[in-house]
Amino acid sequence: MKTLIRQYKSELKQQAKDIRAMKDQRKKVPNGYVSGLFQARYNFRVKHVAYCLIRGRTLEQIEGPHPGIKRLNDGRAWKEVERLMAGTKMYILVRKDLSKSQQAVQACHAVAKYLVENAPKDRIETWDYTKVLLAVEDLKELKDWLFTMSREKVEYGYFREGREGTALACFLQGDERELVKNLPLL
């Protein structure tokens, strides 16, 4: 998820530079009209709102009451979020040394932990992703994965039952999936 956010941020920076360059061109043309500027600004706004939504802001926080500015209510920002998140899967790593019923319960706890700590609070119900249950041998291997996720700066939900970790949930996209490709399905 962090990789996606960093990539999106760099795209927004490039778009902002392009818009600034187009604005500078307005001074050089007789009527001040530069073709494509309005559309570029609107596309930037939609992407910026989508970026903020992915980072967990609410629409009210992003587009508060500003006089003279119409809020984005056409759904384009959420469509952009959905486009961005296409192909993102939630991976849930669960210990194999637990009983089947414990594995199911602990996987649900890890997902809940992730959502509480990382997901946008106002739109959780619309985040419909594929979930992949993966098996790790024991507590030691789960702790190794916890270290790996921290090192790779992947947001995760780590659930403990008592003093022992039982499951870990995270969203991975693109190259990040390579991290877990060798883990067996649960």
LOPA-440137 format. One record per residue: residue number from 1; x, y, z of N, C-alpha, C in turn. Coordinates in steps of 0.05 Angstrom, whole numbers, always signed. Example, Ala and Ser with C-alpha at 12.3 -4.5 7.8 and 13.67 -1.06 7.14 Angstrom:
// residues 2
{1; {+264; -114; +156}; {+246; -90; +156}; {+264; -66; +156}}
{2; {+257; -45; +142}; {+273; -21; +143}; {+258; +1; +157}}
***
This chain:
// residues 186
{1; {+17; -24; +0}; {+0; +0; +0}; {+17; +25; +0}}
{2; {+39; +25; +16}; {+56; +48; +17}; {+69; +54; -10}}
{3; {+76; +32; -24}; {+88; +36; -51}; {+69; +50; -69}}
{4; {+44; +41; -68}; {+23; +53; -84}; {+20; +83; -78}}
{5; {+20; +89; -52}; {+17; +117; -44}; {+40; +134; -53}}
{6; {+65; +124; -50}; {+89; +139; -59}; {+88; +144; -89}}
{7; {+80; +123; -104}; {+78; +126; -133}; {+58; +146; -141}}
{8; {+35; +146; -128}; {+13; +164; -134}; {+21; +193; -127}}
{9; {+36; +196; -105}; {+45; +223; -96}; {+64; +234; -117}}
{10; {+82; +218; -128}; {+101; +228; -148}; {+86; +235; -174}}
{11; {+65; +220; -181}; {+48; +227; -204}; {+34; +254; -200}}
{12; {+24; +258; -176}; {+11; +284; -170}; {+31; +307; -171}}
{13; {+56; +303; -161}; {+76; +324; -163}; {+82; +331; -192}}
{14; {+84; +311; -209}; {+89; +316; -238}; {+66; +331; -251}}
{15; {+42; +323; -244}; {+18; +337; -255}; {+18; +366; -245}}
{16; {+25; +371; -221}; {+26; +398; -210}; {+46; +415; -226}}
{17; {+69; +403; -232}; {+89; +417; -248}; {+79; +424; -276}}
{18; {+65; +404; -288}; {+54; +409; -314}; {+33; +431; -314}}
{19; {+16; +432; -293}; {-4; +453; -291}; {+9; +480; -287}}
{20; {+30; +481; -271}; {+45; +506; -267}; {+56; +516; -294}}
{21; {+67; +498; -309}; {+78; +505; -335}; {+56; +516; -354}}
{22; {+33; +503; -353}; {+10; +513; -370}; {+1; +540; -360}}
{23; {+1; +545; -334}; {-7; +571; -324}; {+12; +592; -333}}
{24; {+38; +586; -333}; {+58; +605; -343}; {+53; +612; -372}}
{25; {+43; +593; -388}; {+38; +598; -416}; {+16; +618; -420}}
{26; {-2; +621; -401}; {-25; +640; -403}; {-15; +668; -408}}
{27; {+8; +675; -396}; {+19; +702; -399}; {+29; +708; -427}}
{28; {+35; +686; -442}; {+47; +689; -468}; {+27; +689; -491}}
{29; {+2; +682; -485}; {-18; +682; -506}; {-36; +706; -504}}
{30; {-47; +716; -526}; {-62; +741; -525}; {-87; +741; -507}}
{31; {-103; +720; -508}; {-127; +720; -492}; {-124; +705; -465}}
{32; {-101; +694; -459}; {-96; +680; -434}; {-107; +652; -433}}
{33; {-118; +642; -455}; {-129; +615; -455}; {-108; +595; -464}}
{34; {-105; +574; -447}; {-87; +552; -454}; {-104; +527; -456}}
{35; {-103; +515; -479}; {-119; +491; -483}; {-111; +468; -464}}
{36; {-130; +456; -451}; {-125; +433; -434}; {-120; +440; -404}}
{37; {-117; +466; -398}; {-111; +473; -370}; {-134; +467; -351}}
{38; {-159; +474; -360}; {-181; +468; -342}; {-184; +438; -337}}
{39; {-181; +422; -358}; {-184; +393; -354}; {-161; +382; -337}}
{40; {-137; +392; -341}; {-114; +383; -325}; {-118; +390; -295}}
{41; {-129; +413; -290}; {-134; +421; -262}; {-156; +403; -249}}
{42; {-177; +398; -265}; {-198; +381; -254}; {-188; +352; -249}}
{43; {-173; +341; -268}; {-162; +314; -265}; {-143; +313; -241}}
{44; {-127; +334; -236}; {-110; +335; -213}; {-127; +335; -187}}
{45; {-148; +351; -187}; {-165; +352; -164}; {-177; +324; -157}}
{46; {-187; +311; -178}; {-198; +284; -174}; {-177; +265; -162}}
{47; {-153; +266; -174}; {-132; +248; -165}; {-123; +256; -137}}
{48; {-122; +281; -131}; {-114; +290; -104}; {-135; +280; -83}}
{49; {-160; +283; -89}; {-181; +273; -71}; {-178; +243; -68}}
{50; {-174; +228; -89}; {-170; +199; -88}; {-146; +192; -70}}
{51; {-124; +207; -74}; {-100; +203; -58}; {-106; +206; -29}}
{52; {-120; +227; -22}; {-126; +233; +6}; {-145; +211; +18}}
{53; {-164; +202; +2}; {-182; +181; +11}; {-167; +155; +16}}
{54; {-148; +149; -1}; {-132; +124; +3}; {-116; +127; +29}}
{55; {-107; +151; +35}; {-91; +155; +60}; {-108; +156; +85}}
{56; {-135; +154; +82}; {-152; +152; +105}; {-168; +177; +112}}
{57; {-166; +198; +96}; {-181; +222; +102}; {-210; +218; +94}}
{58; {-228; +233; +107}; {-256; +233; +98}; {-260; +255; +78}}
{59; {-281; +253; +62}; {-286; +273; +42}; {-291; +300; +54}}
{60; {-302; +301; +78}; {-307; +326; +92}; {-280; +339; +100}}
{61; {-260; +323; +107}; {-234; +334; +115}; {-220; +344; +90}}
{62; {-224; +331; +67}; {-210; +339; +43}; {-222; +364; +31}}
{63; {-248; +364; +28}; {-263; +385; +16}; {-282; +398; +35}}
{64; {-272; +411; +55}; {-289; +424; +75}; {-304; +447; +62}}
{65; {-319; +461; +78}; {-335; +483; +67}; {-318; +507; +58}}
{66; {-314; +509; +32}; {-299; +532; +21}; {-318; +548; +4}}
{67; {-321; +573; +9}; {-339; +590; -7}; {-329; +590; -36}}
{68; {-348; +586; -54}; {-342; +588; -83}; {-330; +563; -95}}
{69; {-325; +542; -79}; {-314; +517; -90}; {-335; +495; -88}}
{70; {-343; +484; -110}; {-363; +463; -110}; {-349; +436; -103}}
{71; {-361; +421; -85}; {-349; +396; -77}; {-352; +375; -99}}
{72; {-333; +356; -99}; {-334; +334; -119}; {-354; +314; -109}}
{73; {-378; +314; -120}; {-398; +295; -113}; {-406; +277; -136}}
{74; {-390; +276; -157}; {-397; +260; -180}; {-386; +232; -178}}
{75; {-373; +225; -157}; {-363; +197; -154}; {-337; +192; -168}}
{76; {-326; +211; -183}; {-302; +206; -198}; {-278; +199; -180}}
{77; {-277; +212; -157}; {-254; +207; -139}; {-255; +178; -129}}
{78; {-279; +168; -122}; {-281; +140; -113}; {-276; +121; -135}}
{79; {-284; +128; -160}; {-277; +111; -183}; {-247; +110; -187}}
{80; {-234; +132; -183}; {-205; +133; -185}; {-192; +116; -163}}
{81; {-203; +117; -139}; {-192; +100; -117}; {-196; +70; -125}}
{82; {-219; +63; -136}; {-224; +35; -144}; {-205; +27; -166}}
{83; {-199; +46; -185}; {-181; +39; -207}; {-153; +35; -196}}
{84; {-145; +52; -177}; {-118; +50; -166}; {-115; +24; -150}}
{85; {-136; +16; -136}; {-134; -7; -119}; {-140; -33; -133}}
{86; {-147; -32; -159}; {-152; -57; -174}; {-127; -74; -173}}
{87; {-131; -99; -168}; {-108; -118; -166}; {-96; -119; -139}}
{88; {-105; -103; -121}; {-95; -104; -93}; {-110; -127; -79}}
{89; {-95; -142; -65}; {-106; -165; -49}; {-98; -162; -20}}
{90; {-115; -171; -3}; {-108; -173; +25}; {-97; -201; +30}}
{91; {-73; -201; +41}; {-60; -227; +48}; {-62; -230; +78}}
{92; {-70; -253; +87}; {-73; -259; +115}; {-56; -283; +121}}
{93; {-35; -279; +137}; {-17; -301; +145}; {-25; -312; +172}}
{94; {-30; -338; +173}; {-41; -351; +197}; {-23; -375; +203}}
{95; {-19; -380; +229}; {-2; -402; +238}; {-16; -429; +232}}
{96; {-1; -448; +221}; {-11; -475; +216}; {-13; -491; +241}}
{97; {+1; -484; +262}; {+1; -500; +287}; {-24; -495; +304}}
{98; {-43; -479; +294}; {-68; -474; +308}; {-89; -493; +296}}
{99; {-110; -498; +312}; {-132; -514; +301}; {-146; -498; +278}}
{100; {-162; -512; +262}; {-175; -499; +239}; {-194; -477; +249}}
{101; {-209; -482; +270}; {-227; -462; +280}; {-211; -438; +291}}
{102; {-189; -442; +304}; {-173; -420; +314}; {-161; -404; +291}}
{103; {-153; -418; +269}; {-142; -405; +246}; {-163; -386; +234}}
{104; {-187; -395; +232}; {-209; -378; +220}; {-214; -353; +238}}
{105; {-216; -358; +264}; {-221; -336; +282}; {-197; -316; +282}}
{106; {-173; -326; +283}; {-150; -308; +284}; {-146; -293; +258}}
{107; {-153; -305; +236}; {-152; -290; +210}; {-172; -267; +211}}
{108; {-196; -272; +221}; {-215; -250; +223}; {-206; -228; +242}}
{109; {-193; -236; +264}; {-182; -216; +282}; {-161; -199; +269}}
{110; {-144; -211; +253}; {-122; -197; +240}; {-133; -177; +220}}
{111; {-154; -185; +205}; {-167; -166; +186}; {-179; -143; +201}}
{112; {-193; -149; +222}; {-206; -127; +238}; {-184; -108; +249}}
{113; {-162; -119; +259}; {-141; -103; +269}; {-129; -85; +247}}
{114; {-126; -96; +223}; {-116; -80; +201}; {-135; -57; +195}}
{115; {-161; -63; +193}; {-180; -43; +186}; {-182; -21; +207}}
{116; {-181; -28; +232}; {-182; -8; +253}; {-158; +11; +252}}
{117; {-134; -1; +246}; {-110; +15; +247}; {-103; +30; +221}}
{118; {-113; +20; +198}; {-103; +31; +172}; {-124; +39; +152}}
{119; {-148; +30; +153}; {-168; +35; +132}; {-183; +61; +137}}
{120; {-192; +74; +115}; {-208; +98; +118}; {-234; +91; +133}}
{121; {-240; +106; +154}; {-262; +99; +172}; {-289; +102; +159}}
{122; {-292; +121; +140}; {-319; +127; +130}; {-327; +110; +106}}
{123; {-308; +94; +95}; {-315; +78; +71}; {-306; +49; +73}}
{124; {-302; +39; +97}; {-292; +11; +99}; {-311; -8; +85}}
{125; {-337; -4; +86}; {-356; -23; +75}; {-353; -25; +44}}
{126; {-341; -6; +31}; {-339; -6; +2}; {-313; -19; -7}}
{127; {-295; -25; +11}; {-269; -36; +3}; {-272; -66; +1}}
{128; {-278; -75; -23}; {-283; -103; -28}; {-259; -115; -43}}
{129; {-242; -129; -29}; {-218; -140; -40}; {-218; -170; -38}}
{130; {-202; -182; -55}; {-197; -211; -53}; {-180; -215; -28}}
{131; {-187; -235; -13}; {-171; -243; +11}; {-157; -269; +5}}
{132; {-132; -271; +12}; {-116; -295; +7}; {-106; -304; +34}}
{133; {-113; -328; +42}; {-104; -339; +67}; {-78; -356; +62}}
{134; {-57; -349; +76}; {-31; -362; +73}; {-23; -374; +99}}
{135; {-8; -396; +97}; {+1; -411; +121}; {+30; -405; +128}}
{136; {+35; -401; +154}; {+62; -400; +164}; {+64; -422; +185}}
{137; {+88; -433; +189}; {+90; -457; +206}; {+83; -452; +235}}
{138; {+94; -430; +246}; {+92; -427; +275}; {+96; -397; +283}}
{139; {+97; -392; +309}; {+101; -365; +319}; {+127; -353; +309}}
{140; {+149; -368; +309}; {+175; -358; +300}; {+173; -348; +271}}
{141; {+161; -364; +253}; {+159; -355; +225}; {+141; -331; +223}}
{142; {+119; -329; +238}; {+101; -306; +238}; {+116; -281; +246}}
{143; {+133; -284; +267}; {+149; -261; +276}; {+169; -252; +254}}
{144; {+180; -272; +240}; {+198; -265; +218}; {+184; -249; +197}}
{145; {+159; -256; +191}; {+142; -241; +172}; {+136; -214; +182}}
{146; {+131; -212; +207}; {+126; -186; +220}; {+150; -167; +215}}
{147; {+174; -178; +220}; {+198; -163; +215}; {+201; -155; +185}}
{148; {+195; -174; +167}; {+197; -169; +139}; {+178; -146; +130}}
{149; {+153; -148; +140}; {+133; -127; +133}; {+142; -100; +143}}
{150; {+153; -99; +167}; {+163; -74; +178}; {+186; -63; +162}}
{151; {+205; -81; +155}; {+228; -73; +139}; {+220; -62; +111}}
{152; {+200; -75; +99}; {+191; -67; +72}; {+171; -44; +73}}
{153; {+165; -34; +98}; {+147; -12; +102}; {+118; -18; +91}}
{154; {+109; -42; +97}; {+82; -51; +89}; {+64; -47; +114}}
{155; {+42; -34; +110}; {+23; -30; +132}; {+10; -58; +138}}
{156; {+7; -64; +163}; {-4; -91; +170}; {-19; -89; +196}}
{157; {-36; -109; +200}; {-49; -113; +225}; {-39; -139; +237}}
{158; {-27; -138; +261}; {-15; -161; +274}; {-32; -167; +298}}
{159; {-44; -191; +299}; {-62; -197; +321}; {-48; -217; +341}}
{160; {-51; -210; +366}; {-40; -228; +387}; {-63; -239; +404}}
{161; {-62; -264; +410}; {-80; -276; +429}; {-64; -281; +454}}
{162; {-70; -266; +475}; {-53; -267; +498}; {-26; -254; +492}}
{163; {-4; -268; +496}; {+22; -257; +491}; {+34; -267; +464}}
{164; {+20; -285; +451}; {+30; -297; +426}; {+16; -285; +402}}
{165; {+32; -279; +381}; {+20; -271; +356}; {+7; -295; +342}}
{166; {-16; -290; +329}; {-30; -312; +316}; {-34; -307; +287}}
{167; {-37; -282; +278}; {-42; -277; +250}; {-34; -248; +243}}
{168; {-29; -244; +216}; {-21; -219; +206}; {-36; -214; +180}}
{169; {-47; -189; +176}; {-61; -182; +152}; {-49; -158; +139}}
{170; {-47; -157; +113}; {-36; -134; +99}; {-46; -134; +70}}
{171; {-46; -110; +58}; {-52; -107; +29}; {-26; -106; +14}}
{172; {-25; -122; -8}; {-1; -121; -25}; {-10; -118; -54}}
{173; {+6; -103; -69}; {-1; -98; -97}; {+25; -99; -113}}
{174; {+23; -108; -138}; {+46; -108; -156}; {+70; -123; -145}}
{175; {+93; -110; -145}; {+118; -122; -137}; {+118; -131; -108}}
{176; {+101; -118; -92}; {+100; -126; -63}; {+91; -155; -60}}
{177; {+75; -165; -79}; {+66; -192; -77}; {+88; -213; -78}}
{178; {+110; -205; -89}; {+133; -224; -90}; {+142; -232; -62}}
{179; {+137; -216; -42}; {+144; -222; -15}; {+132; -249; -6}}
{180; {+107; -254; -13}; {+93; -277; -2}; {+88; -299; -23}}
{181; {+100; -297; -46}; {+93; -316; -68}; {+100; -345; -61}}
{182; {+119; -350; -43}; {+127; -377; -37}; {+112; -389; -13}}
{183; {+94; -374; -1}; {+79; -384; +22}; {+56; -402; +11}}
{184; {+50; -424; +24}; {+28; -441; +16}; {+1; -430; +25}}
{185; {-19; -436; +9}; {-46; -428; +17}; {-54; -444; +42}}
{186; {-71; -432; +59}; {-80; -445; +83}; {-102; -465; +76}}
***
